[in-house]
Amino acid sequence: MSAQNSSQENIEKTMFNCTQHETILFDNILNLYEKNEHCDTIMNIGRGKNCVIIQAHRIVLCSFSQFFMKAFNGDGQDTVRGNVLELKDIESSILKPIIDFMYSGSIELTLDSVERYLRAACFLDIKTLAEVCCEFISKNHKSRYGYRLSKESESLSIDQPSCSQVVEDQNSLKTTPINKLQIVEISKTDEIRIQSYNREVKSWSVEKLILLSKKKNKCSTIVIDQKLIVVGGIDSNEKCISNSVECLDLDTFKWSDLSPMKYSRCFPKLAHLQGNLCVFGGSDKDHFEASIELYNFATTQWNTVKSPFQITQKSEIAAHNGILYILDFYSGHLNTYDVLSNKWTSNTIEKDFISDFGLVAVEGFLYLIGGSLEKTFKRYNLSNDTWNVLAALTHDCCDNIKTTIFENNIVIYAKAIDNNVIVELYNFETNSWSALNSFSIDGAFKVSAIYTVNA
């Protein structure tokens, strides 16, 4: 072989090694995670209204955690339904930074937080995070009991005394039981009144009175992660319709502004959808706005979604596990939007609906509640398209029905004709309703949201 041919062959077979390849790959994966793009896993963390939703990539979770590997292989104790993983017994304030760590390799440790992260690392079987925590503890000599990493078995273990204390510490990862029920009322004079239910005396009492940050009527509200969000509305002169969104922190009672919506809306329907504030419907005086706007709390950006189906103003919405359900009682159509796949579906489920009903989605079922002075309570099975009539409410419902989940009960607010506020709890196990003590609502106020908090 000639020297020229040999040289040509060597050039054709030269192996190129990109020294930046690993950095570029992980930067791109982190960018996908931060933008919630191409995620194939939804994690529901916590319980009830305090549930936080995180999207991630299964390959990253399984690469770092044997807990997730076993869960997705069907060997774990936590339930996986399709692409949804329920993690009800771990605090989102601990798990979210751990997921971030899997993508970025960075996590902020303090003397107060390091042991909680280490217990979580043991629980989730994340060796790299445990090593980081152990090193931090060793340098700061801060630990109630010793942690060590067994090099031989490459498994995590805890020095004595351990067994009973580890159980106690892992239980401390669980969320605090939700046991406080609150109602938000908004008056015609721009006041917000928060009422709390006291279990011991079985009565409602005013806990806080505060002014709206902007004077307006016909706005809608929702409580997400201890923040009261006020959307849309019209000024007090009934002239200018608003696209503004304000946020009241219910811990500090301080107001802040979110970026405005694309469309101005009065009385839009609101839902918490997959880490987004979902705004649907409403009017701008002249016409009904059928589009959906999603505000992503992580990116602080709005995204507008247009439905391919005709949706009327007489619709109610509910959200669960990343799916938005829009039930139109004029047509009997159930339109669904999957935020993860960005896909719509529609089918007719019933044509004889009563107007002004309440709607809530729980674990594969839609519950249709009351409406137009009715005690009706029905359940729709999303998997087999069947209806079941359940126990009737104890009171006739009027309009403005609000719902939440409170300690494994469906809770509804409904106004009676005499301006009494009716609050009822539905028990799934016994298929029965029970009423909390009602209270009279001032004609100047209108109940805007019902929600639960950690007491």
C-alpha positions as CSV (number, residue, x, y, z in Angstrom):
1,M,0.0,0.0,0.0
2,S,1.4,3.4,-0.9
3,A,2.0,6.1,1.7
4,Q,-0.6,8.3,-0.1
5,N,-3.3,5.6,0.2
6,S,-2.4,4.9,3.9
7,S,-2.7,8.6,4.7
8,Q,-6.0,8.8,3.0
9,E,-7.4,5.8,4.9
10,N,-6.3,7.3,8.2
11,I,-8.1,10.5,7.4
12,E,-11.3,8.7,6.6
13,K,-11.2,6.7,9.9
14,T,-10.2,9.5,12.2
15,M,-12.3,9.5,15.4
16,F,-13.4,12.9,16.5
17,N,-13.9,13.4,20.3
18,C,-15.9,16.5,21.3
19,T,-14.5,17.7,24.6
20,Q,-17.7,19.7,25.3
21,H,-20.1,16.8,24.5
22,E,-21.0,15.9,28.0
23,T,-21.5,19.5,29.0
24,I,-23.6,20.3,25.9
25,L,-25.8,17.1,26.5
26,F,-26.5,17.9,30.1
27,D,-27.1,21.6,29.4
28,N,-29.7,20.6,26.7
29,I,-31.4,18.1,29.0
30,L,-31.6,20.7,31.7
31,N,-33.0,23.2,29.3
32,L,-35.8,20.7,28.3
33,Y,-36.6,20.1,31.9
34,E,-36.8,23.8,32.7
35,K,-39.1,24.4,29.8
36,N,-41.2,21.3,30.5
37,E,-40.5,20.0,27.0
38,H,-40.6,16.3,25.9
39,C,-41.2,15.3,29.6
40,D,-42.7,11.8,29.8
41,T,-43.4,11.6,33.6
42,I,-45.8,13.6,35.8
43,M,-45.2,13.4,39.5
44,N,-48.1,14.4,41.8
45,I,-46.3,15.4,45.1
46,G,-48.4,15.8,48.3
47,R,-52.1,15.7,48.9
48,G,-55.2,17.6,48.0
49,K,-55.0,21.3,47.0
50,N,-51.4,21.3,48.4
51,C,-50.4,18.8,45.7
52,V,-47.6,20.1,43.5
53,I,-47.0,18.7,40.0
54,I,-43.5,18.3,38.6
55,Q,-42.8,17.1,35.0
56,A,-39.5,15.2,34.4
57,H,-37.8,12.7,32.1
58,R,-38.0,9.1,33.2
59,I,-34.5,8.3,32.0
60,V,-33.0,11.0,34.2
61,L,-35.0,9.8,37.3
62,C,-34.1,6.2,36.8
63,S,-30.4,7.0,36.2
64,F,-30.0,8.5,39.6
65,S,-32.6,6.8,41.8
66,Q,-33.3,3.1,42.4
67,F,-36.6,4.1,44.0
68,F,-37.8,5.6,40.7
69,M,-36.3,2.6,38.8
70,K,-38.4,0.2,40.9
71,A,-41.5,2.3,40.7
72,F,-41.5,2.5,36.9
73,N,-40.7,-1.3,36.7
74,G,-43.7,-2.0,38.8
75,D,-41.7,-3.1,41.9
76,G,-42.3,-0.1,44.0
77,Q,-45.1,0.6,46.5
78,D,-46.2,3.9,44.9
79,T,-48.8,3.7,42.2
80,V,-47.8,4.5,38.6
81,R,-50.7,5.1,36.2
82,G,-49.4,5.5,32.7
83,N,-47.1,8.4,32.9
84,V,-48.3,9.7,36.3
85,L,-46.5,8.8,39.6
86,E,-48.2,9.5,42.9
87,L,-45.9,10.6,45.7
88,K,-48.3,11.7,48.4
89,D,-46.0,11.1,51.4
90,I,-43.0,13.4,50.4
91,E,-42.8,17.1,50.8
92,S,-42.6,19.0,47.5
93,S,-40.2,21.5,49.2
94,I,-37.7,18.7,49.6
95,L,-38.3,16.7,46.4
96,K,-38.3,19.6,43.9
97,P,-34.7,20.6,44.8
98,I,-33.7,16.9,44.6
99,I,-35.1,16.6,41.1
100,D,-33.4,19.8,40.1
101,F,-30.1,18.3,41.5
102,M,-30.5,15.2,39.2
103,Y,-30.5,17.5,36.2
104,S,-28.0,20.2,37.3
105,G,-25.8,18.5,39.8
106,S,-26.3,21.5,42.2
107,I,-28.2,21.7,45.4
108,E,-28.1,24.3,48.3
109,L,-27.4,22.7,51.7
110,T,-27.7,24.4,55.0
111,L,-27.2,23.2,58.6
112,D,-31.0,23.2,59.0
113,S,-31.8,21.3,55.8
114,V,-29.0,18.8,55.2
115,E,-30.4,16.0,57.4
116,R,-33.8,16.3,55.7
117,Y,-32.2,16.0,52.3
118,L,-30.1,13.0,53.5
119,R,-33.1,11.2,54.8
120,A,-34.8,11.8,51.5
121,A,-31.7,10.5,49.7
122,C,-31.9,7.3,51.8
123,F,-35.7,7.0,51.1
124,L,-35.2,7.6,47.3
125,D,-31.9,5.6,47.2
126,I,-29.9,8.4,45.5
127,K,-26.3,7.6,46.2
128,T,-24.7,10.7,44.8
129,L,-26.9,13.1,46.8
130,A,-26.2,11.0,50.0
131,E,-22.5,11.4,49.4
132,V,-22.8,15.1,49.1
133,C,-24.9,15.4,52.3
134,C,-22.5,13.1,54.2
135,E,-19.6,15.2,53.2
136,F,-21.4,18.4,54.3
137,I,-22.3,16.9,57.6
138,S,-18.8,15.7,58.1
139,K,-17.3,19.1,57.5
140,N,-19.8,20.8,59.8
141,H,-20.0,18.1,62.5
142,K,-23.7,18.6,62.5
143,S,-25.8,15.4,63.0
144,R,-27.9,13.9,65.7
145,Y,-26.8,10.4,64.6
146,G,-24.2,9.1,62.2
147,Y,-24.6,8.5,58.5
148,R,-22.2,6.5,56.5
149,L,-21.9,5.2,52.9
150,S,-20.9,1.5,52.6
151,K,-18.3,1.3,49.8
152,E,-18.4,-2.5,49.6
153,S,-22.2,-2.9,49.1
154,E,-22.6,0.6,47.5
155,S,-25.8,0.9,49.5
156,L,-26.9,3.5,52.1
157,S,-26.9,2.6,55.7
158,I,-27.4,4.4,59.0
159,D,-25.3,3.9,62.1
160,Q,-27.0,3.0,65.5
161,P,-29.2,4.1,67.0
162,S,-31.2,3.8,63.8
163,C,-34.2,1.6,63.3
164,S,-36.9,3.4,65.3
165,Q,-35.4,6.8,64.6
166,V,-35.2,6.3,60.9
167,V,-38.8,5.3,60.8
168,E,-39.7,8.4,62.7
169,D,-37.5,10.6,60.5
170,Q,-39.0,9.1,57.3
171,N,-42.4,9.8,58.6
172,S,-41.4,13.4,59.1
173,L,-41.1,13.6,55.3
174,K,-44.9,13.2,55.0
175,T,-47.0,16.2,54.5
176,T,-48.8,17.8,57.4
177,P,-52.5,16.6,57.4
178,I,-54.8,19.2,55.8
179,N,-57.3,20.1,58.4
180,K,-58.4,23.7,57.9
181,L,-61.1,24.8,55.5
182,Q,-61.4,28.4,54.4
183,I,-63.7,30.4,52.2
184,V,-62.8,33.6,50.3
185,E,-65.5,36.2,49.7
186,I,-65.3,39.4,47.6
187,S,-67.6,42.3,48.1
188,K,-68.9,45.0,45.8
189,T,-66.7,47.5,47.6
190,D,-63.5,45.6,46.7
191,E,-63.0,43.9,50.1
192,I,-61.8,40.4,50.5
193,R,-63.0,38.5,53.5
194,I,-61.6,35.1,54.5
195,Q,-63.6,32.8,56.7
196,S,-62.3,29.7,58.5
197,Y,-64.2,26.7,59.8
198,N,-63.4,25.9,63.5
199,R,-63.9,22.2,64.1
200,E,-64.0,22.4,67.9
201,V,-66.9,24.8,68.0
202,K,-68.3,23.8,64.6
203,S,-68.7,27.3,63.3
204,W,-67.3,29.8,60.8
205,S,-65.5,33.0,61.7
206,V,-63.9,35.9,59.9
207,E,-60.1,35.5,59.9
208,K,-59.0,38.3,57.7
209,L,-60.3,41.3,55.9
210,I,-58.2,43.0,53.2
211,L,-58.8,45.3,50.2
212,L,-58.3,44.2,46.6
213,S,-55.1,45.6,45.0
214,K,-57.2,46.9,42.1
215,K,-60.8,48.1,42.2
216,K,-62.8,45.9,39.9
217,N,-65.9,43.7,39.7
218,K,-66.8,40.4,38.0
219,C,-63.3,38.9,38.5
220,S,-62.6,35.2,39.3
221,T,-60.4,33.8,42.0
222,I,-58.6,30.6,42.7
223,V,-56.2,29.5,45.5
224,I,-53.0,27.8,44.4
225,D,-50.1,27.0,46.8
226,Q,-51.4,29.4,49.5
227,K,-51.8,32.2,47.0
228,L,-55.1,33.8,46.1
229,I,-55.1,34.7,42.4
230,V,-57.5,37.3,41.1
231,V,-58.1,37.1,37.4
232,G,-59.7,39.6,35.0
233,G,-62.8,41.6,35.8
234,I,-64.1,45.0,35.0
235,D,-63.6,48.4,36.6
236,S,-66.1,49.9,39.0
237,N,-67.6,52.1,36.2
238,E,-68.4,48.9,34.2
239,K,-66.4,50.4,31.3
240,C,-62.9,48.8,31.0
241,I,-62.5,45.1,31.1
242,S,-59.2,43.9,32.6
243,N,-56.6,41.3,31.5
244,S,-54.7,41.8,34.8
245,V,-53.8,39.0,37.2
246,E,-53.0,39.8,40.9
247,C,-51.7,37.5,43.5
248,L,-52.2,37.7,47.3
249,D,-49.9,35.7,49.4
250,L,-52.1,34.2,52.1
251,D,-49.2,33.8,54.6
252,T,-47.9,37.4,54.4
253,F,-51.0,39.1,52.9
254,K,-48.9,41.0,50.4
255,W,-50.0,41.7,46.8
256,S,-48.0,41.1,43.7
257,D,-48.8,41.3,40.0
258,L,-48.4,38.4,37.5
259,S,-47.9,39.3,33.8
260,P,-51.2,40.1,32.1
261,M,-53.3,37.8,30.0
262,K,-53.6,38.1,26.2
263,Y,-57.3,38.5,26.4
264,S,-59.5,40.6,28.7
265,R,-62.1,38.5,30.5
266,C,-65.0,38.9,33.0
267,F,-65.9,35.9,35.1
268,P,-63.5,33.3,33.5
269,K,-63.4,29.8,34.7
270,L,-60.1,28.9,36.6
271,A,-58.3,25.7,37.3
272,H,-54.8,24.5,38.5
273,L,-53.5,22.4,35.6
274,Q,-50.1,20.7,35.7
275,G,-48.2,23.5,37.3
276,N,-50.2,26.1,35.3
277,L,-52.9,28.6,36.1
278,C,-55.6,27.7,33.6
279,V,-58.0,30.5,32.5
280,F,-60.9,29.5,30.3
281,G,-63.9,31.4,28.9
282,G,-65.3,34.6,30.2
283,S,-66.5,37.5,28.2
284,D,-65.3,40.9,27.0
285,K,-68.9,42.4,26.9
286,D,-69.4,41.7,23.2
287,H,-68.5,38.0,22.9
288,F,-67.6,34.8,24.8
289,E,-63.8,34.1,24.7
290,A,-63.5,30.3,24.2
291,S,-59.8,30.2,24.3
292,I,-57.6,28.8,27.1
293,E,-54.7,30.7,28.5
294,L,-52.1,28.9,30.6
295,Y,-49.7,30.7,33.0
296,N,-46.6,28.7,33.8
297,F,-45.5,29.6,37.3
298,A,-42.0,28.3,36.6
299,T,-41.4,30.3,33.5
300,T,-43.8,33.2,34.3
301,Q,-45.0,33.0,30.7
302,W,-48.5,32.8,29.2
303,N,-49.5,30.3,26.5
304,T,-52.7,30.5,24.5
305,V,-54.5,27.3,23.5
306,K,-57.4,27.2,21.0
307,S,-59.9,24.4,21.1
308,P,-60.7,22.7,17.8
309,F,-64.3,22.2,19.1
310,Q,-67.1,24.6,19.6
311,I,-67.5,25.4,23.3
312,T,-70.3,27.5,24.7
313,Q,-70.3,29.9,27.6
314,K,-72.4,27.5,29.7
315,S,-69.6,25.2,30.5
316,E,-67.9,24.0,33.7
317,I,-64.3,22.9,34.0
318,A,-62.3,20.6,36.2
319,A,-58.6,19.5,36.2
320,H,-56.8,16.4,37.3
321,N,-53.5,14.7,36.5
322,G,-52.7,17.1,33.7
323,I,-56.1,16.8,32.0
324,L,-58.5,19.7,31.7
325,Y,-62.2,18.6,31.4
326,I,-64.7,21.1,29.9
327,L,-68.3,20.0,30.2
328,D,-70.8,21.9,28.1
329,F,-74.3,21.5,29.3
330,Y,-75.9,23.0,26.2
331,S,-74.4,20.3,23.9
332,G,-73.6,17.5,26.3
333,H,-70.1,17.4,25.0
334,L,-67.1,16.6,27.2
335,N,-64.0,18.2,25.7
336,T,-60.7,17.2,27.2
337,Y,-57.2,18.8,26.8
338,D,-54.0,17.0,27.7
339,V,-51.5,19.6,28.6
340,L,-48.5,17.2,28.3
341,S,-49.3,16.0,24.8
342,N,-51.1,19.2,23.7
343,K,-54.0,17.1,22.4
344,W,-57.8,17.6,22.4
345,T,-60.6,15.0,22.4
346,S,-64.3,15.4,22.5
347,N,-67.4,13.1,22.9
348,T,-71.0,13.4,23.9
349,I,-71.8,12.0,27.3
350,E,-75.3,13.4,28.1
351,K,-77.7,16.0,26.7
352,D,-80.0,16.7,29.6
353,F,-77.8,18.6,32.0
354,I,-79.1,21.1,34.6
355,S,-77.4,24.5,34.4
356,D,-75.1,26.0,36.9
357,F,-73.8,22.7,38.2
358,G,-70.5,22.1,40.0
359,L,-67.8,19.9,38.5
360,V,-64.9,18.1,40.1
361,A,-62.5,15.4,38.8
362,V,-61.1,12.8,41.2
363,E,-59.2,9.6,40.2
364,G,-60.8,8.7,36.9
365,F,-64.2,10.1,37.6
366,L,-66.1,13.3,37.1
367,Y,-68.6,14.4,39.7
368,L,-71.5,16.6,38.7
369,I,-73.0,18.4,41.6
370,G,-76.4,20.1,41.9
371,G,-77.3,23.2,39.8
372,S,-80.6,25.1,39.4
373,L,-82.0,24.4,42.8
374,E,-81.3,20.6,42.6
375,K,-79.8,18.1,45.0
376,T,-78.5,15.9,42.1
377,F,-75.1,14.3,42.6
378,K,-73.8,12.1,39.7
379,R,-70.6,10.4,38.9
380,Y,-69.2,9.8,35.3
381,N,-66.7,7.0,34.8
382,L,-64.1,8.3,32.3
383,S,-62.9,4.8,31.4
384,N,-66.2,3.2,30.4
385,D,-68.5,6.3,29.7
386,T,-71.1,5.4,32.3
387,W,-73.1,7.5,34.8
388,N,-74.1,6.6,38.3
389,V,-76.5,8.5,40.5
390,L,-75.1,8.9,44.0
391,A,-76.5,10.1,47.3
392,A,-78.4,13.3,47.0
393,L,-77.2,16.5,48.6
394,T,-78.9,17.5,51.9
395,H,-79.8,21.0,50.5
396,D,-80.9,22.4,47.2
397,C,-78.1,24.1,45.4
398,C,-78.5,27.5,43.9
399,D,-75.6,28.9,41.8
400,N,-71.9,29.7,42.1
401,I,-71.0,26.2,43.3
402,K,-67.4,25.9,44.4
403,T,-65.6,22.7,45.2
404,T,-62.5,21.4,46.9
405,I,-61.1,18.2,48.4
406,F,-60.8,18.1,52.2
407,E,-59.5,15.0,54.0
408,N,-60.8,12.6,51.4
409,N,-64.1,14.3,51.1
410,I,-65.6,16.4,48.3
411,V,-66.5,19.7,49.8
412,I,-69.0,22.0,48.1
413,Y,-70.1,25.5,48.7
414,A,-73.5,26.5,47.4
415,K,-75.7,29.4,48.2
416,A,-79.4,28.9,49.2
417,I,-82.2,31.2,48.2
418,D,-82.2,33.0,51.6
419,N,-78.6,33.9,51.2
420,N,-77.4,31.2,53.6
421,V,-74.1,29.6,52.7
422,I,-74.4,25.8,52.6
423,V,-71.2,23.8,52.9
424,E,-71.5,20.0,52.6
425,L,-69.0,17.2,52.7
426,Y,-69.3,14.0,50.6
427,N,-67.7,10.8,52.0
428,F,-66.5,8.5,49.3
429,E,-66.5,5.4,51.5
430,T,-70.0,5.8,52.9
431,N,-71.6,7.5,49.8
432,S,-73.2,10.1,52.1
433,W,-73.3,13.9,52.6
434,S,-73.1,15.8,55.8
435,A,-73.6,19.5,56.2
436,L,-71.3,21.9,58.2
437,N,-72.9,24.7,60.1
438,S,-74.2,27.2,57.6
439,F,-73.8,31.0,57.9
440,S,-75.6,33.9,56.4
441,I,-73.7,35.8,53.7
442,D,-73.9,39.6,53.5
443,G,-75.6,40.6,50.2
444,A,-72.6,42.8,49.4
445,F,-70.3,39.7,49.4
446,K,-70.0,36.8,47.0
447,V,-68.1,33.6,47.8
448,S,-65.3,33.4,45.3
449,A,-63.3,30.3,46.3
450,I,-63.2,27.5,48.8
451,Y,-59.9,25.8,49.7
452,T,-57.9,23.9,52.3
453,V,-54.7,24.8,54.1
454,N,-52.3,23.2,56.6
455,A,-53.4,24.2,60.1
